[in-house]
């Protein structure tokens, strides 16, 4: 079904991102370039998950959109489409894309807010280096991550989600932990009548909720991360891993843990940051 300019013009118009309007257009499998141009001027969240392909011109039009954009039906991107969408100022969902060339990854780096690529099956070091520019990056489809790709992601300062990884090497843990946990954000006041920018420090997150176990050396490596670290998939911690993670001085989430040995519990008593565990009553063994 074709999404025409006329249909696009008939959709509710949101003049501001504060209006929280969502346009569910998932029934459409193709879109006219002129319709993409109309939608780009709408500050609504736009859902176009039914699209299976998109022209370069339409991608360039949608790249001017400033709110959330869902294109989860696309299985692949041409370089031209990636370059067009890479100018988007909001968040973009491309979870259907399974492969990206290094050039396509670099083209998407211009997306300003968050980029979701949870269908991606592999990530080269060059692609990892190209992607790492957004406020948030989700790569939950990756089952493996090379040390070289992890080192490239180590330069990325936004929120990073790698929940598809079920195991990592100590080298990968070390590389990911080098990521800066804090960043400096410069923004204008959305609610005031002035656009004078303010400077704030923001807490970044690393999500590794797919990991099911950690060795002592891996835990020590991850403890060096200065942002918020999420390891909610781990059900059991060996004492050396608990002692390693306890060295973390930031926010640590281990909500999958239901039991801790006395030694592990004692180690976490010295944790200096926020610690999120299962209910306390279930901790001691």
C-alpha positions as CSV (number, residue, x, y, z in Angstrom):
1,X,0.0,0.0,0.0
2,X,1.4,3.4,-1.0
3,X,1.6,6.3,1.3
4,X,0.8,9.3,-0.8
5,X,1.2,13.0,-0.2
6,X,-2.6,13.4,0.2
7,X,-2.7,10.8,2.9
8,X,0.3,12.4,4.7
9,X,-1.4,15.8,4.6
10,X,-4.5,14.3,6.2
11,X,-2.6,13.1,9.3
12,X,-2.8,15.0,12.6
13,X,-0.1,17.7,12.7
14,X,2.1,18.2,15.8
15,X,3.7,21.7,15.9
16,X,6.1,20.8,18.7
17,X,7.8,17.8,20.2
18,X,6.0,18.7,23.4
19,X,2.6,17.7,21.9
20,X,3.4,13.9,22.0
21,X,1.5,12.9,18.9
22,X,2.1,9.5,17.3
23,X,1.3,8.6,13.7
24,X,0.8,4.9,13.2
25,X,1.4,4.4,9.4
26,X,2.7,0.9,9.6
27,X,0.1,-0.4,7.1
28,X,2.0,1.3,4.3
29,X,4.7,-0.6,2.4
30,X,5.9,2.2,0.2
31,X,6.0,6.0,0.3
32,X,6.0,8.8,-2.2
33,X,8.9,11.2,-1.9
34,X,6.4,14.1,-1.6
35,X,4.7,12.3,1.3
36,X,8.1,11.9,3.1
37,X,8.5,15.7,2.7
38,X,5.2,16.4,4.3
39,X,5.8,14.0,7.2
40,X,9.2,15.5,7.9
41,X,7.6,18.8,8.9
42,X,5.4,17.1,11.5
43,X,6.8,16.9,15.0
44,X,4.9,13.7,15.7
45,X,6.5,10.4,16.3
46,X,6.2,8.6,12.9
47,X,5.9,4.8,12.7
48,X,6.6,3.5,9.2
49,X,7.6,-0.1,10.1
50,X,5.7,-1.5,7.1
51,X,8.1,0.1,4.6
52,X,10.4,-2.6,3.0
53,X,12.4,-0.1,0.9
54,X,12.8,3.6,0.6
55,X,14.2,5.9,-2.1
56,X,17.3,8.1,-1.4
57,X,15.1,11.2,-2.0
58,X,12.5,10.0,0.6
59,X,15.3,9.2,3.1
60,X,16.7,12.7,2.6
61,X,13.3,14.2,3.3
62,X,12.8,12.1,6.4
63,X,16.3,13.0,7.5
64,X,14.9,16.5,8.3
65,X,12.3,15.1,10.7
66,X,13.0,16.0,14.4
67,X,11.1,13.4,16.5
68,X,11.1,9.6,16.8
69,X,11.2,7.8,13.5
70,X,10.4,4.0,13.2
71,X,11.7,2.2,10.1
72,X,12.0,-1.3,11.5
73,X,10.8,-3.0,8.3
74,X,13.9,-2.0,6.3
75,X,16.3,-5.0,6.0
76,X,19.1,-3.2,4.3
77,X,20.3,0.3,3.5
78,X,22.0,1.8,0.5
79,X,24.7,4.3,1.2
80,X,22.5,7.1,-0.2
81,X,19.6,6.1,2.2
82,X,22.0,5.9,5.1
83,X,23.4,9.4,4.3
84,X,19.8,10.8,4.1
85,X,18.7,9.3,7.4
86,X,22.0,10.2,9.0
87,X,20.9,13.8,9.1
88,X,18.0,13.0,11.4
89,X,17.9,15.1,14.6
90,X,15.8,12.7,16.7
91,X,15.9,9.0,17.4
92,X,15.7,6.4,14.6
93,X,14.8,2.7,14.9
94,X,16.3,0.5,12.2
95,X,16.1,-2.8,14.0
96,X,15.4,-4.8,10.8
97,X,18.8,-4.0,9.3
98,X,21.1,-7.0,9.6
99,X,24.2,-5.8,7.9
100,X,25.9,-2.4,7.5
101,X,29.0,-1.5,5.5
102,X,31.6,0.6,7.1
103,X,30.6,3.5,4.9
104,X,26.9,3.1,5.8
105,X,27.7,3.0,9.5
106,X,29.7,6.2,9.2
107,X,26.8,7.9,7.3
108,X,24.4,7.1,10.1
109,X,26.7,8.7,12.7
110,X,25.0,12.0,12.1
111,X,21.8,10.9,13.8
112,X,21.7,13.2,16.8
113,X,19.7,11.4,19.5
114,X,19.5,7.6,19.6
115,X,20.0,4.9,17.0
116,X,18.6,1.4,17.4
117,X,20.2,-1.3,15.3
118,X,19.1,-4.4,17.3
119,X,19.0,-6.6,14.1
120,X,22.6,-6.1,13.3
121,X,24.4,-9.4,13.3
122,X,28.0,-8.3,13.0
123,X,30.1,-5.2,13.6
124,X,33.5,-4.4,12.1
125,X,35.9,-2.2,14.0
126,X,35.5,0.5,11.3
127,X,31.7,0.3,11.5
128,X,31.9,0.5,15.3
129,X,34.1,3.6,15.1
130,X,31.7,5.2,12.6
131,X,28.6,4.5,14.6
132,X,29.7,5.9,17.9
133,X,28.4,9.5,17.7
134,X,24.8,9.4,18.9
135,X,23.4,10.1,22.4
136,X,22.4,6.5,22.6
137,X,23.3,3.4,20.6
138,X,21.5,0.0,20.8
139,X,23.2,-3.1,19.3
140,X,21.3,-5.8,21.2
141,X,21.4,-8.2,18.2
142,X,25.1,-8.7,18.4
143,X,26.0,-12.2,19.8
144,X,29.8,-11.6,19.5
145,X,32.0,-8.6,19.7
146,X,35.7,-8.6,18.7
147,X,38.3,-6.8,20.8
148,X,39.0,-4.4,18.0
149,X,35.3,-3.4,17.7
150,X,35.0,-3.1,21.5
151,X,38.1,-0.8,21.4
152,X,36.4,1.4,18.8
153,X,33.2,1.5,20.9
154,X,35.4,2.4,23.8
155,X,35.7,5.9,22.3
156,X,31.9,6.3,22.3
157,X,30.5,8.5,25.0
158,X,26.7,7.9,24.7
159,X,24.5,5.2,26.3
160,X,25.5,1.8,24.9
161,X,23.3,-1.3,24.9
162,X,24.8,-4.7,24.1
163,X,22.3,-7.0,25.7
164,X,22.7,-9.7,23.1
165,X,26.2,-10.7,24.3
166,X,26.0,-13.7,26.5
167,X,29.8,-13.8,27.2
168,X,32.7,-11.6,26.7
169,X,36.5,-11.9,27.0
170,X,38.5,-10.0,29.5
171,X,40.0,-7.9,26.6
172,X,36.5,-6.9,25.5
173,X,35.5,-6.0,29.1
174,X,38.6,-3.9,29.4
175,X,38.0,-2.1,26.2
176,X,34.3,-1.3,27.0
177,X,35.2,-0.1,30.5
178,X,37.5,2.5,29.0
179,X,34.3,4.4,27.8
180,X,33.8,7.7,29.5
181,X,31.1,7.4,32.1
182,X,30.4,11.1,32.1
183,X,30.0,13.6,29.3
184,X,29.4,17.3,29.1
185,X,26.1,18.3,27.5
186,X,25.3,21.8,26.3
187,X,21.7,22.6,25.8
188,X,19.2,25.4,25.8
189,X,16.4,25.7,28.3
190,X,13.3,24.2,26.6
191,X,10.9,25.9,29.0
192,X,12.4,29.4,29.2
193,X,12.1,32.2,26.6
194,X,15.8,32.1,26.0
195,X,18.0,29.8,24.1
196,X,21.1,30.5,26.2
197,X,22.9,27.2,26.5
198,X,23.6,25.5,29.8
199,X,26.4,23.1,30.6
200,X,25.6,19.9,32.5
201,X,27.3,16.6,33.3
202,X,25.4,13.5,32.2
203,X,25.7,10.0,33.4
204,X,26.2,7.4,30.6
205,X,25.1,3.8,30.8
206,X,26.6,0.5,29.6
207,X,24.0,-2.3,29.3
208,X,25.3,-5.9,29.3
209,X,22.2,-7.6,30.6
210,X,22.7,-10.7,28.4
211,X,25.8,-11.8,30.3
212,X,25.1,-14.8,32.5
213,X,28.4,-15.1,34.3
214,X,31.7,-13.2,34.9
215,X,35.1,-14.3,35.9
216,X,37.2,-12.4,38.4
217,X,39.4,-10.7,35.8
218,X,36.3,-9.7,33.7
219,X,34.6,-8.3,36.8
220,X,37.7,-6.3,37.7
221,X,37.9,-4.9,34.2
222,X,34.3,-3.8,34.1
223,X,34.6,-2.3,37.6
224,X,36.7,0.4,36.0
225,X,33.7,1.8,34.1
226,X,32.8,5.2,35.5
227,X,29.2,5.3,34.2
228,X,26.1,3.3,35.1
229,X,26.8,-0.5,34.6
230,X,23.8,-2.9,34.1
231,X,24.4,-6.7,34.5
232,X,20.9,-7.8,35.3
233,X,21.2,-11.1,33.4
234,X,23.7,-12.6,35.9
235,X,22.0,-15.0,38.4
236,X,25.1,-16.1,40.3
237,X,28.4,-14.4,41.1
238,X,31.5,-16.3,42.1
239,X,33.3,-14.6,45.0
240,X,36.2,-13.3,42.9
241,X,33.7,-11.7,40.5
242,X,31.8,-10.1,43.4
243,X,35.0,-8.8,44.8
244,X,36.0,-7.4,41.4
245,X,32.6,-5.6,40.8
246,X,32.7,-4.2,44.4
247,X,35.6,-2.1,43.3
248,X,33.2,-0.1,41.0
249,X,32.6,3.4,42.3
250,X,29.6,4.3,40.2
251,X,26.1,2.8,39.7
252,X,25.9,-1.0,39.4
253,X,22.7,-3.0,38.7
254,X,22.6,-6.7,39.5
255,X,18.9,-7.2,39.8
256,X,19.2,-10.9,38.7
257,X,21.1,-11.9,41.8
258,X,18.9,-13.7,44.3
259,X,21.7,-15.2,46.5
260,X,25.1,-14.1,47.6
261,X,27.7,-15.9,49.7
262,X,28.8,-14.3,52.9
263,X,32.1,-13.4,51.3
264,X,30.4,-11.7,48.3
265,X,28.0,-9.8,50.5
266,X,30.8,-8.5,52.6
267,X,32.6,-7.4,49.5
268,X,29.6,-5.3,48.3
269,X,29.5,-3.6,51.7
270,X,32.5,-1.6,50.5
271,X,30.9,-0.6,47.2
272,X,31.0,3.2,47.0
273,X,28.4,3.9,44.4
274,X,24.7,3.0,43.9
275,X,24.1,-0.8,44.1
276,X,20.9,-2.4,42.8
277,X,20.2,-6.0,43.8
278,X,17.2,-8.2,44.3
279,X,15.4,-7.8,47.7
280,X,17.8,-7.9,50.6
281,X,15.9,-10.7,52.2
282,X,16.9,-13.0,49.4
283,X,20.6,-12.1,49.5
284,X,22.2,-14.0,52.3
285,X,23.0,-17.8,52.1
